[in-house]
Amino acid sequence: MNATILVFAGMFCVGFVLSLIMSTMQCSKRGYAISMQEGLFFSAMVSGIHWIATAFDSVRLPFARVMMMFGTAPEKAEAMGIGYLMMLMSWVGITRMYHSTEVEVCKPSVDEMAKVKADLMKELAEKEKAKEDNEKKPTS
């Protein structure tokens, strides 16, 4: 149980940092509350599979037997089996985290949308002015 708590704490830190990095890379925004939530989900998934794999031989042993076939010591093979299951669950968690972080953090606010609209209207006005200036020039 102590190992599962350590796995939970470590994976929470990893998930929190990964979520912050993902949101920063996607839209240059940081959502600390969302990143904490995503870190919590990620760590719950990985530590949950760690607890299940350590508690139930029927989950752990199929993966450990593959390692034992190649001559790995049984204790080391069981640890590698648990690590493999954690890796598989972390892939699921990271994929979920990537999508959820992007959806929640990268939502544009009303101020951002107003700024984009103002910038687009300014750009449109400049283009129309340039077009009118080109039409007014006499052709030689």
C-alpha positions in Angstrom: 0.0 0.0 0.0 2.9 2.4 0.8 4.3 1.8 -2.7 0.9 2.7 -4.3 0.8 5.9 -2.3 4.3 6.8 -3.6 3.2 6.0 -7.1 0.1 8.2 -6.7 2.2 11.1 -5.4 4.8 10.8 -8.2 2.3 10.4 -10.9 0.3 13.4 -9.6 3.4 15.5 -10.0 4.1 14.1 -13.5 0.5 14.6 -14.6 0.3 18.1 -13.2 3.5 19.2 -15.1 2.5 17.4 -18.3 -0.8 19.1 -18.3 0.8 22.5 -17.8 3.2 21.8 -20.6 0.4 20.6 -22.9 -1.7 23.7 -22.4 1.3 26.0 -22.8 2.3 24.3 -26.1 -1.3 24.3 -27.5 -2.5 27.8 -26.7 0.1 29.6 -24.6 -2.2 29.6 -21.6 -1.9 27.9 -18.2 -4.8 26.5 -16.2 -3.4 25.5 -12.8 -6.8 24.2 -11.5 -7.4 22.1 -14.6 -3.8 20.8 -14.5 -4.2 19.8 -10.9 -7.5 18.0 -11.8 -5.8 16.3 -14.8 -2.8 15.3 -12.6 -5.3 13.8 -10.1 -7.1 11.7 -12.8 -3.8 10.6 -14.3 -2.3 9.6 -11.0 -5.5 7.8 -10.0 -5.5 5.7 -13.2 -1.8 4.7 -12.9 -1.8 4.1 -9.1 -5.1 2.2 -9.5 -3.6 -0.2 -11.9 -0.5 -0.5 -9.7 -2.7 -1.5 -6.7 -4.7 -3.9 -8.8 -1.5 -5.5 -10.3 0.1 -5.9 -6.9 -3.0 -7.2 -5.2 -4.1 -9.7 -7.9 -1.8 -12.4 -9.3 -4.2 -13.0 -12.2 -3.5 -9.5 -13.5 0.2 -9.4 -12.9 1.4 -13.0 -13.8 0.5 -13.1 -17.5 2.9 -10.2 -18.1 5.5 -11.6 -15.7 5.5 -15.0 -17.3 6.5 -13.4 -20.6 9.6 -11.9 -18.9 10.3 -15.2 -17.2 10.4 -17.0 -20.6 13.4 -14.9 -21.4 15.2 -15.9 -18.2 14.4 -13.0 -16.0 14.2 -13.7 -12.3 10.7 -14.1 -11.0 10.8 -11.1 -8.6 12.2 -8.9 -11.3 9.7 -10.2 -13.9 6.8 -9.4 -11.6 8.1 -5.9 -11.1 8.5 -5.5 -14.9 4.9 -6.8 -15.4 3.6 -4.2 -13.0 5.7 -1.5 -14.8 4.3 -2.6 -18.2 0.7 -2.4 -17.0 1.4 1.1 -15.5 2.9 2.1 -18.9 -0.1 1.0 -20.7 -2.4 2.8 -18.4 -0.3 6.0 -18.6 -0.8 6.0 -22.3 -4.5 6.0 -21.8 -4.2 8.7 -19.2 -1.9 10.9 -21.3 -4.2 10.7 -24.3 -7.2 11.7 -22.1 -5.2 14.4 -20.5 -4.1 15.9 -23.8 -7.7 16.2 -25.0 -9.2 17.4 -21.7 -6.5 20.0 -21.1 -6.9 21.4 -24.6 -10.7 21.6 -24.4 -10.8 23.2 -20.9 -7.8 25.5 -20.9 -7.8 26.7 -24.5 -11.3 28.0 -24.5 -11.1 31.7 -25.7 -12.5 34.2 -23.2 -14.9 37.0 -24.2 -12.1 39.5 -24.1 -9.9 37.4 -26.4 -12.8 37.0 -28.8 -13.4 40.8 -28.8 -9.7 41.5 -29.4 -9.7 39.0 -32.3 -12.8 40.6 -33.8 -11.3 44.1 -33.4 -8.0 43.0 -35.0 -9.9 41.4 -37.9 -12.0 44.5 -38.5 -8.9 46.7 -38.4 -7.2 44.4 -40.9 -10.2 44.5 -43.2 -10.4 48.3 -43.1 -6.7 48.5 -44.0 -7.2 46.1 -47.0 -10.2 48.1 -48.2 -8.3 51.3 -47.9 -5.4 49.9 -49.8 -7.7 48.6 -52.5 -9.4 52.0 -52.9 -6.0 53.7 -53.1 -4.9 51.3 -55.9 -8.1 52.0 -57.8 -7.6 55.8 -57.5 -4.1 55.7 -58.9 -4.0 56.9 -62.6 -2.7 54.3 -65.0 0.1 55.6 -67.2 
